[in-house]
Amino acid sequence: MDFCSITVREFLEKVGDKNPTPGGGAVGAIAAALGASLGAMVSRLTIGKKGYEDVEGHMETALEVFEAEMSYLCELANKDIQAFDQVMASYKMPKSTEEEKNARQMKIQQALKTAIEVPFDLARRTKNIVVSLERLAKWGNLNVISDVETSAYLLVASYRIASANVTINIKSLDDPAYSKWVKEEMLALERQIMASYDRIMEVISKRNA
């Protein structure tokens, strides 16, 4: 099923049923896409408005990022579901003989890497969006500045979700060097995201004063 083409109600029902997918990873991707959507809305509500003529270039640049990420993240939600299904399928492989055990373990490790790469990608995308969101905090239409704040909250939550999914899968991965690299990269992304988030909140507070 393409989760990009169903209704919001259908998605909620799919998340809430007894199947494990779509789960947290897909929800995180959709949350980040919603954050990007809010950014796109604020950009459009700033472009062409009186008093904001000097910042149209900033809004147009940010809008390009938001639109690209909205589309990408929708597909990433599907990839997250596929990755989880691959992990589950690999664990169900036969293990009666040594040959079967080895083949099963290889498939498990391959599936786990995919299940790590998808939320890792989500974290990177979240960083891209929140960095662009800083433009909106500084120069976006003040009448919809609360939507910038809402977007920032969603993006931080999306990063946390991505981190949780990386962490749970990396525990079973037998590749210490890769695991170390991913953990370091995730921490670097967290620092960048939270630095942007803090700047966004500070600027919004000043503009709302």
N, C-alpha and C positions, 0 to 999 in steps of 0.2 A: 504494500500500500504506500502511496505517495502522501506523506503527511503534510506536504505543502499545499495540497489541493482540497483538503477536507475543511469543513466548517470548524469554527472555534468550539462549538458544542460537541461535535464529533471528536475533536482532539481531546477535550476534557473527559469525555466518556471513555476513550481509549486509554488515557492515562489512569483513569480510576478503576478500570476493570481488573480481573485477576491475572492478566498476563504481565510479565515483567517489563515488556516494552510496549509503548514508549515509556521510558523512565526518566530519572533525574537528568541524564545527559542531554536527551532531546528537549526536555523542559528548559534546561540551561541555554541551549542554542536558540530556542524560541524567545526566551527572556531577553537575550542579547539582541535578537532581531527586533524585538519591540523597542528596546532602547535606541537602536538605530532608526527605527521608524519615527520615534518622537523627535530625534535629532533632525530628520528630514522635514518633519512638519514645522519645527521652529525655524529652520533655514528658509523654507518657503514663505513663512509668515513674516520674515525679515526682508527678504528680497523684494524690492519695489516699494517698500514702505517709506513714507516721509520721515526724514530724520536719520535714516539708516543707509543713505546713498553711498557713503564712504566705505561701508563694510560689506557691500554686496559681493566683492571678490572673495572675501573670507567665507561668506555664506555659501557661495557657489562651489568653492573648493571642498568645504565640509559636506555639502549635499552629495557630491560625487562619491565620497567615501561611504556615507550612510546608505545610499542606494545600492552600491556594490555589495556592501556587507549584508544588507537585508536579504538579497537574493542568495548569497553564499551560505548564510547561516540557516536559511530554510532547508537547503540541501544537506547541510551538516547535520541537521536533526535526523534526516533519513539515514545518513551514514552512521550515526551513533546507534541507531536501532539495528542496523545491519551488523555492526561490529559486535554488539552484545550477542546477537543471534549466532554469530560465528564462534564466539567463545563457548556458548552453551552446546553447540553442535560438536565442537572438538572434545569436550568433556564426556560426551555420550559415545565416543568412538570405542570400538572393542579393545580389550586389553587382556586377552586370554594368553597370548604368546608374547615372547620378548620382542618379536618383530612388530606386533600390534601395539605393544606398550611404547616402543620407540617412535612409531609413526604417530601415535596419539599425542605423545609429549611434544613432538615437533609441531604438530598442528596447534596444540594449546599455546605454545610459545609464540607462534606466528599470529594467532588470533589475539593474544594479549597485547602484542605490540600495536596492532591495529586499534584495539580498544583503548590504548594509551594515546596514540597519535590523534584520535578524533577530539577528545577533550583538550589535549595539548594545543591543537589547532584552534579550538574554541577560545582558549585563553589568549592566544595571539590576536585573534579577531576582536576580542573584547578590548584589548589594549589599543588597537587601531581606532576603534570607535570612541573610546573615552578620551583619547588624545585630541581627536577632532572636535569632541564636545566642548573642549576648553574654549574654542573660538566662539561658540554660542554663548557660553557663560559670560565671556567678555563683551561681546558685541551683538548678541541676539536680541530680538524684540523683547523688551522688558515685560510686556503684557503676558508673555507665555514662558517666562523664566522658570516658573515652577515645573514646567515640562522638561526643562533641561535638568533640573534637580531630580525629577523622577527617573529620567533616563540614567543618570549617574548611579542612583540606587540599584537599578536593574542590572547595570553592567558590573558593579561590584559583586552582586549576588551571582551573576553568571560566572565570574572568575572563581568564586568560592565553590560553585558547583563543579566547574572544570577541575579544580584542584582536588576535590573529593574523589572524582572519578579516576583521575590519574593515580592518586594514592592507593585506592583499593585494588587497582589492576597491577600496579607496579610491585606490590607485595609478592605476587606469584611469578614474577618474571625472573628467569635465570640469566640475566645479563647485567652484571654489576656496573660495567662501564656506561652502558646506555642509560641505566636507571639513574646513575649519578649525574649524567649530563642533563637528563630531563628534569630532575629535581632542581638543579642549579638554574636552568632556564626558567622554570616555573617561578622560582623565587625572584629572579630578575624581572619577570613580567609583573609579579605582584608589587614590587617596589615602584615600577613605572605607573601601574594602574592606580595605586593608592596615592602616589604623588600628584597625579592628575586629578584624582578625586578630591584631594585636600585643596588644591588650587581652585577647582570649580566651586566648592562649597564656600571658600573664602571670598571669591569674587561675587558670587550670588548674594552672600550676606551683606557685602558692601553696597551692591547695587540696590538691594532691597531696603537699605537703611533710610 
